[in-house]
Amino acid sequence: MRPGQEPVDPDRISFTVVLRALTRVIGEPSSRRLLRQALDEIWGLPLIGRRPRSKPRELKGTVAFAKACERYPPSHVAYKLTMRTPEGLITG
């Protein structure tokens, strides 16, 4: 939690922003200013909120899934295998 600021939801912190900020900090001589800059960058660039779903999630085996299977039934697949002996192979 940042002093004097609202807490940031961990789900809104960008992995990419954290990775880039820490990459810059690692290998530098440690200083509170450098760490503060990295943390300010991480907290200052949160991910945008996600839109609500337009359709609710549905489990397979539901009525909606059965209707979708009626509209688009699974097709049958036929395979034909041809076996050949390698040329030059002496059998017998």
N, C-alpha and C positions, 0 to 999 in steps of 0.2 A: 504494500500500500504506500502511496506517495504521501509524504507529509503535507498537510494543508490542501489536499485534493481529494476528489471522489475516488473510491477504489475502481479499478478497471476489471471487468469480467475476463477471466483467463481465456475464455473462448473467443474473445475479440482481439487477442494479441496475435499478430502475424508472425508465423514461423520465419518467413523470409526476412522480415525487418529485424528480428532478433538475431538471425544468423549473420546478416551483414554488419549489424552494430557490434556484435561480439568478435567478428573477424577483424574489425578495425582495432578493437581494444587489446586483443591477444597479441603479445609480442611487444607491446609498447611498455615503457616504464610505468609502473602502477601509479596512478594519481587519482585522487577523489574527483578532480575536475573531469578527467577522461571518463570515469565510470558514470558520473552524473550526466554527461553528454549522451552516453550510450543509453542510459535509462530514460532520459527525456525523449530520445528518438523513438524508443520502443513504445513508451506510453503515449507519445504524441501522434502516432500513426496507427490507430486501431482499425480493425477490419470494419467494413460497413455492415449494417444489420441485414440479415437475410429477409427476403420477402416471404410472406406466409405461403404455404403450398396452395396451388390452385385446385388440386385434387387431393383428397386424403389418401394415405397409403392403404393398399389393399393386400390381403394375404392371398396366396394361391389357394385354390379350393373354395373361393367365395363365389357367390352368384355372378358377380361381375367377370370373374375369370372364366367361368363356365360359358357365359354369353360370348366372350371374346373367342373362345375355342370353337363355338358354333359358327361364328362369322368367318373365322380363319382356321379351318380344321388342319391338324398336322398331316403332312403328306407322307406317303409311303416312299421308301427309298429302296431301289433294287441294285444289287451289286453283281457284277460278272467278273469272275476271276479266271485268268488265263495263266497256266503254269507251263513253262518251257524249260527244257534242260539246257544248260550252258553248252555252247558249241565246243567241240573238241573233247568233251568229257566221254571217256570210255566206260561203258557200263557192262556189267555181266561178267 
